[in-house]
């Protein structure tokens, strides 16, 4: 390859997937530029501040800032980079079918900046066959740019740990590309697993869908126990105590976020919508807020009750509200309750209030996202607490 100004350019580099990777690569000595059109996020980064929560990231950001890490909203930086890592997502449409249009538009916009001495690495979860489709797109336009698919598998909030501890899957169409991609990621982890592109695409989807199905089983079991007046967590504790075959059995709670539901629907579409287990998982997970509201309606006169929701993020100790089921719960309760109050430690929105104020005013409290900061909250004896997570250790019965 010819000498480039940057070893790595990450398209979408100010986001939750690209930014931790960029910081980590810069910390390993790679001249890295984060290309993003989110000027507000870039401004924060330039001042040494993370635009979202990511444990341990801000300290390393300040270390590499203006040294090995740069930021830009100018597309020209793509042409000056050896590796071009793309973290643009592939959403599902209103019919729950995957959309390739976002990738097509991206490549239409940058095709004039790509050269044969570059290496494109797709990082986001994609519909199986997408990498091959992009290779054909490049070939049709006379490009010999190398192409690999190297999926990210980190959990939000743990990127600065898991980028170094998790094995990296590398999938390429030729040996030279495979070698180059592996060398890049060996800067972070010694464990490299080689697959072909479609195998890697399915491995990523299978991973997320497996987690989604596990959560769905727990949520279904929770409802079965609750409908019979039994404490799911007493049963779960008995199941898992010194019994290795169910040690990975999760607790109940909202299973949401920007990936799990979407990827389950992508896999269903890939399997001609014959993925019945995936669709059943969707019904179990997406139906949990409805189950909570219906049980509350059966036991209490919600029209006379003020309901408070603790935690609006899609999971605990996160500031990410994308696809959060807390908002689905809020909308349903707004139709049924006298008033709905919301709070979150990490999310500021008009109408949100402090947690202690919410507890002071609410008749019914639903723990939706169990942020650590809620552990010392005192729920009054005259209040109804809905704690599907068993966060407060009082059992999850509604």
C-alpha positions as CSV (number, residue, x, y, z in Angstrom):
1,X,0.0,0.0,0.0
2,X,1.0,3.6,-0.6
3,X,1.8,5.8,2.4
4,X,-1.3,7.4,3.7
5,X,-1.7,10.3,6.2
6,X,-3.9,8.0,8.4
7,X,-3.7,4.3,9.0
8,X,-7.4,4.2,9.9
9,X,-10.5,6.2,9.1
10,X,-13.7,5.2,10.9
11,X,-16.9,6.3,9.1
12,X,-19.4,7.0,11.8
13,X,-16.5,7.3,14.2
14,X,-18.2,9.5,16.8
15,X,-20.8,6.8,17.5
16,X,-21.0,4.0,20.1
17,X,-19.4,1.4,18.0
18,X,-16.8,3.5,16.1
19,X,-15.5,5.8,18.8
20,X,-14.2,3.2,21.3
21,X,-12.5,1.3,18.5
22,X,-10.9,4.5,17.2
23,X,-9.7,5.4,20.7
24,X,-8.3,1.9,21.2
25,X,-6.5,1.8,17.9
26,X,-5.0,5.3,18.5
27,X,-3.8,4.1,21.9
28,X,-2.0,1.3,20.1
29,X,-0.1,3.8,17.9
30,X,-2.3,4.0,14.8
31,X,-2.9,7.4,13.3
32,X,-6.7,7.4,13.3
33,X,-9.3,9.8,12.1
34,X,-12.9,9.7,13.1
35,X,-15.2,10.9,10.3
36,X,-18.7,11.8,11.4
37,X,-21.3,14.4,10.5
38,X,-22.4,14.8,14.1
39,X,-20.7,18.1,14.8
40,X,-22.0,18.3,18.4
41,X,-20.3,15.0,19.2
42,X,-17.1,16.1,17.4
43,X,-17.0,19.3,19.4
44,X,-17.3,17.4,22.7
45,X,-14.5,15.0,21.6
46,X,-12.2,17.9,20.6
47,X,-12.5,19.1,24.2
48,X,-11.6,15.7,25.6
49,X,-15.2,14.7,26.6
50,X,-17.1,11.6,25.6
51,X,-20.5,12.3,24.0
52,X,-21.9,9.2,25.7
53,X,-21.2,6.9,28.6
54,X,-18.4,4.3,28.0
55,X,-16.5,3.1,31.0
56,X,-12.8,4.0,30.9
57,X,-12.9,5.7,27.5
58,X,-12.6,9.3,28.4
59,X,-9.2,8.8,30.2
60,X,-7.7,7.1,27.0
61,X,-9.4,9.8,24.8
62,X,-7.5,12.5,26.6
63,X,-4.3,10.6,26.2
64,X,-4.5,10.2,22.4
65,X,-6.3,13.5,21.6
66,X,-4.2,15.6,19.2
67,X,-1.6,12.9,19.2
68,X,-2.8,9.8,17.3
69,X,-6.5,10.6,17.2
70,X,-8.1,13.2,14.9
71,X,-11.7,14.1,14.1
72,X,-13.3,15.5,10.9
73,X,-16.6,16.1,9.2
74,X,-14.8,16.5,5.8
75,X,-15.2,13.4,3.6
76,X,-11.7,14.0,2.0
77,X,-10.1,12.2,5.0
78,X,-11.4,8.9,3.6
79,X,-9.1,9.1,0.6
80,X,-6.1,9.7,2.9
81,X,-6.6,6.6,5.0
82,X,-5.2,3.1,4.6
83,X,-8.0,1.3,6.3
84,X,-11.6,2.6,6.0
85,X,-13.8,1.0,8.8
86,X,-17.5,1.5,8.3
87,X,-19.9,1.3,11.2
88,X,-23.1,2.4,9.5
89,X,-26.0,0.3,10.7
90,X,-28.6,-1.6,8.6
91,X,-32.0,-0.9,10.0
92,X,-35.2,-2.8,9.4
93,X,-38.1,-1.0,7.6
94,X,-41.7,-0.7,8.8
95,X,-42.3,-4.2,7.5
96,X,-39.4,-5.5,9.6
97,X,-37.3,-6.2,6.4
98,X,-33.6,-5.2,6.3
99,X,-32.7,-2.2,4.3
100,X,-29.6,-2.1,2.0
101,X,-30.3,1.5,0.9
102,X,-28.2,3.0,3.7
103,X,-25.1,1.2,2.5
104,X,-25.8,1.9,-1.1
105,X,-26.1,5.6,-0.4
106,X,-22.9,5.6,1.6
107,X,-20.9,4.0,-1.1
108,X,-22.4,6.2,-3.7
109,X,-21.2,9.2,-1.7
110,X,-17.6,7.9,-1.2
111,X,-16.9,5.9,-4.3
112,X,-14.8,8.7,-5.8
113,X,-12.6,8.7,-2.7
114,X,-11.7,5.0,-2.7
115,X,-8.6,3.6,-4.4
116,X,-7.2,0.2,-5.0
117,X,-4.5,0.5,-2.3
118,X,-7.1,0.8,0.5
119,X,-8.9,-1.7,2.6
120,X,-12.5,-1.4,3.6
121,X,-13.6,-3.1,6.8
122,X,-17.3,-3.5,7.5
123,X,-17.9,-3.5,11.3
124,X,-21.6,-3.2,11.8
125,X,-24.1,-6.1,11.9
126,X,-25.3,-6.7,8.4
127,X,-27.8,-8.9,6.5
128,X,-26.2,-12.1,5.3
129,X,-24.8,-11.5,1.8
130,X,-24.2,-7.8,2.3
131,X,-20.4,-8.0,2.1
132,X,-20.6,-9.9,-1.1
133,X,-23.1,-7.4,-2.4
134,X,-20.7,-4.6,-1.6
135,X,-17.8,-6.4,-3.3
136,X,-19.8,-6.7,-6.5
137,X,-20.8,-3.0,-6.2
138,X,-17.1,-2.1,-6.1
139,X,-16.1,-4.5,-8.9
140,X,-18.9,-3.1,-11.1
141,X,-17.3,0.4,-10.7
142,X,-13.8,-0.8,-11.5
143,X,-12.5,-0.7,-8.0
144,X,-10.1,-3.3,-6.6
145,X,-10.3,-2.0,-3.1
146,X,-9.8,-4.8,-0.5
147,X,-12.9,-5.7,1.5
148,X,-13.4,-7.5,4.8
149,X,-16.1,-8.0,7.4
150,X,-14.9,-7.9,11.0
151,X,-18.0,-7.6,13.2
152,X,-17.9,-5.9,16.6
153,X,-19.2,-7.9,19.5
154,X,-18.8,-5.6,22.4
155,X,-21.5,-4.7,25.0
156,X,-22.2,-1.0,25.4
157,X,-20.3,0.4,28.4
158,X,-17.6,-2.4,28.3
159,X,-15.9,-1.6,25.0
160,X,-12.6,-0.5,26.5
161,X,-12.4,-3.9,28.2
162,X,-13.9,-6.2,25.6
163,X,-12.1,-4.8,22.6
164,X,-9.0,-6.3,24.2
165,X,-10.5,-9.4,25.8
166,X,-12.8,-10.8,23.1
167,X,-11.6,-12.8,20.1
168,X,-12.1,-10.9,16.8
169,X,-13.7,-12.6,13.8
170,X,-12.1,-11.7,10.5
171,X,-13.7,-12.5,7.1
172,X,-12.2,-11.7,3.8
173,X,-12.3,-12.9,0.1
174,X,-8.6,-13.4,-0.3
175,X,-5.5,-14.2,1.7
176,X,-3.9,-10.8,1.4
177,X,-7.0,-9.0,2.8
178,X,-7.4,-11.6,5.5
179,X,-3.7,-11.1,6.6
180,X,-4.0,-7.3,6.6
181,X,-7.3,-7.2,8.6
182,X,-5.9,-9.8,11.1
183,X,-2.7,-7.7,11.6
184,X,-4.8,-4.6,12.4
185,X,-7.0,-6.3,15.0
186,X,-4.0,-8.2,16.5
187,X,-3.0,-4.8,17.9
188,X,-6.0,-5.2,20.2
189,X,-6.4,-9.0,20.7
190,X,-4.2,-12.0,20.0
191,X,-7.3,-14.2,19.3
192,X,-8.3,-14.0,15.6
193,X,-11.0,-16.3,14.2
194,X,-11.2,-16.7,10.4
195,X,-14.5,-17.3,8.6
196,X,-15.8,-16.6,5.2
197,X,-17.9,-13.4,4.9
198,X,-21.4,-15.0,5.0
199,X,-20.3,-17.3,7.9
200,X,-19.2,-14.2,9.8
201,X,-22.4,-12.3,9.0
202,X,-24.4,-15.2,10.4
203,X,-22.2,-15.6,13.4
204,X,-22.9,-12.0,14.4
205,X,-26.6,-12.4,13.9
206,X,-26.7,-15.7,15.7
207,X,-25.0,-14.2,18.7
208,X,-27.4,-11.3,19.1
209,X,-30.5,-13.5,18.4
210,X,-29.3,-16.1,20.9
211,X,-29.2,-13.5,23.6
212,X,-32.6,-12.2,22.6
213,X,-34.1,-15.7,22.7
214,X,-32.6,-16.3,26.2
215,X,-34.2,-13.1,27.5
216,X,-37.5,-14.1,25.9
217,X,-37.5,-17.5,27.7
218,X,-36.9,-15.7,31.0
219,X,-39.6,-13.2,30.3
220,X,-42.1,-16.0,29.4
221,X,-41.2,-18.0,32.5
222,X,-41.6,-14.9,34.6
223,X,-45.1,-14.4,33.3
224,X,-46.1,-18.0,33.9
225,X,-44.9,-17.8,37.5
226,X,-46.5,-14.4,38.0
227,X,-49.9,-15.5,36.6
228,X,-49.9,-18.3,39.2
229,X,-48.9,-16.0,42.1
230,X,-45.4,-17.4,42.3
231,X,-42.1,-15.6,42.7
232,X,-40.1,-16.2,39.5
233,X,-36.8,-15.3,41.3
234,X,-37.3,-17.9,44.1
235,X,-37.7,-20.5,41.4
236,X,-34.8,-19.2,39.3
237,X,-32.5,-19.2,42.4
238,X,-33.4,-22.8,43.1
239,X,-32.8,-23.8,39.5
240,X,-29.4,-22.2,39.2
241,X,-27.9,-23.0,42.6
242,X,-24.9,-25.2,42.1
243,X,-26.5,-26.5,38.8
244,X,-24.1,-25.8,36.0
245,X,-26.5,-26.6,33.1
246,X,-28.6,-23.5,33.8
247,X,-25.9,-21.1,35.0
248,X,-26.5,-18.8,32.0
249,X,-30.2,-18.5,32.6
250,X,-30.9,-14.7,32.8
251,X,-33.4,-12.9,34.9
252,X,-36.5,-11.3,33.5
253,X,-36.7,-7.7,32.3
254,X,-36.9,-5.4,29.3
255,X,-34.9,-6.8,26.4
256,X,-34.5,-4.0,24.0
257,X,-31.9,-1.6,22.4
258,X,-30.8,-0.9,18.9
259,X,-29.5,-4.4,18.1
260,X,-31.3,-7.5,19.5
261,X,-34.8,-6.9,18.1
262,X,-33.5,-5.6,14.8
263,X,-31.1,-8.5,14.3
264,X,-33.7,-11.1,15.1
265,X,-35.9,-9.6,12.4
266,X,-33.0,-9.6,10.0
267,X,-32.4,-13.3,10.6
268,X,-36.1,-14.0,10.2
269,X,-36.1,-12.2,6.8
270,X,-33.0,-14.1,5.8
271,X,-34.8,-17.4,6.6
272,X,-37.9,-16.4,4.5
273,X,-39.8,-15.4,7.7
274,X,-39.9,-19.1,8.8
275,X,-38.0,-18.2,12.0
276,X,-40.8,-19.0,14.4
277,X,-38.6,-19.1,17.5
278,X,-37.4,-15.6,16.7
279,X,-40.9,-14.3,16.2
280,X,-42.0,-15.9,19.4
281,X,-39.1,-14.2,21.2
282,X,-40.1,-10.9,19.8
283,X,-43.7,-11.4,21.1
284,X,-42.4,-12.4,24.6
285,X,-40.0,-9.5,24.9
286,X,-42.0,-6.7,23.2
287,X,-45.1,-7.9,25.1
288,X,-43.7,-7.5,28.6
289,X,-44.7,-3.8,28.9
290,X,-48.2,-4.7,27.9
291,X,-48.3,-7.6,30.4
292,X,-47.3,-5.2,33.2
293,X,-50.0,-2.7,32.3
294,X,-52.7,-5.3,32.0
295,X,-51.8,-6.8,35.4
296,X,-51.8,-3.3,36.9
297,X,-55.2,-2.6,35.5
298,X,-56.6,-5.9,36.9
299,X,-55.3,-5.1,40.4
300,X,-55.6,-1.3,40.7
301,X,-57.8,1.5,39.5
302,X,-55.1,3.0,37.2
303,X,-57.3,6.0,36.3
304,X,-56.8,7.2,39.8
305,X,-53.1,6.4,40.1
306,X,-50.0,8.3,39.3
307,X,-47.4,5.9,37.9
308,X,-43.7,6.7,38.0
309,X,-41.1,5.0,35.7
310,X,-37.6,4.6,37.0
311,X,-35.1,4.5,34.2
312,X,-35.8,5.3,30.6
313,X,-32.6,3.9,29.0
314,X,-32.8,0.6,27.2
315,X,-30.6,-1.0,29.9
316,X,-29.1,-0.3,33.3
317,X,-26.2,2.1,33.7
318,X,-26.5,3.4,30.1
319,X,-27.5,6.7,28.6
320,X,-28.7,5.0,25.4
321,X,-32.5,5.3,24.9
322,X,-32.7,3.8,21.4
323,X,-35.5,1.3,21.1
324,X,-36.0,1.4,24.9
325,X,-39.1,-0.4,26.0
326,X,-39.4,2.1,28.8
327,X,-40.9,4.5,26.2
328,X,-43.3,1.9,25.0
329,X,-44.4,1.4,28.7
330,X,-44.8,5.1,29.1
331,X,-47.0,5.5,26.1
332,X,-49.3,2.6,27.2
333,X,-49.5,4.0,30.7
334,X,-50.4,7.4,29.4
335,X,-53.6,5.8,28.0
336,X,-54.5,4.1,31.2
337,X,-53.1,6.0,34.3
338,X,-54.1,9.3,35.8
339,X,-50.6,10.6,35.3
340,X,-47.2,9.2,34.2
341,X,-43.9,10.5,35.6
342,X,-40.5,9.6,34.2
343,X,-36.9,9.8,35.4
344,X,-33.5,8.7,34.4
345,X,-30.0,9.4,35.8
346,X,-28.4,9.7,32.4
347,X,-31.1,11.0,30.1
348,X,-32.5,14.6,30.3
349,X,-35.8,15.3,28.6
350,X,-38.5,17.8,29.0
351,X,-40.8,16.7,31.8
352,X,-38.4,14.3,33.4
353,X,-37.8,14.8,37.1
354,X,-35.4,13.7,39.8
355,X,-35.9,10.1,41.1
356,X,-36.6,11.3,44.7
357,X,-39.3,13.7,43.4
358,X,-40.9,10.9,41.4
359,X,-41.0,8.6,44.4
360,X,-42.6,11.4,46.4
361,X,-45.4,11.9,43.9
362,X,-46.1,8.3,42.5
363,X,-48.6,5.8,43.7
364,X,-47.2,3.1,41.5
365,X,-43.5,2.8,40.7
366,X,-42.2,0.6,37.8
367,X,-38.5,-0.1,37.8
368,X,-37.7,-0.2,34.1
369,X,-33.9,0.3,34.0
370,X,-32.0,-0.6,37.2
371,X,-29.3,2.1,37.3
372,X,-26.9,1.6,40.2
373,X,-27.9,5.1,41.5
374,X,-31.3,3.7,42.4
375,X,-30.1,1.1,44.9
376,X,-30.6,3.4,47.9
377,X,-34.0,4.7,46.9
378,X,-36.6,4.2,49.6
379,X,-40.0,3.0,48.4
380,X,-42.8,3.7,50.9
381,X,-45.0,0.8,52.2
382,X,-48.1,2.5,50.8
383,X,-46.6,2.5,47.3
384,X,-46.9,-0.3,44.7
385,X,-43.5,-1.4,43.3
386,X,-43.3,-3.3,40.1
387,X,-39.8,-4.7,39.9
388,X,-39.6,-7.3,37.2
389,X,-35.8,-7.3,37.5
390,X,-35.9,-8.0,41.2
391,X,-33.5,-5.1,41.5
392,X,-34.6,-4.2,45.0
393,X,-34.6,-7.9,46.1
394,X,-38.2,-8.0,47.1
395,X,-39.4,-10.5,44.4
396,X,-40.8,-9.7,41.1
397,X,-44.5,-10.4,41.6
398,X,-47.0,-7.9,40.1
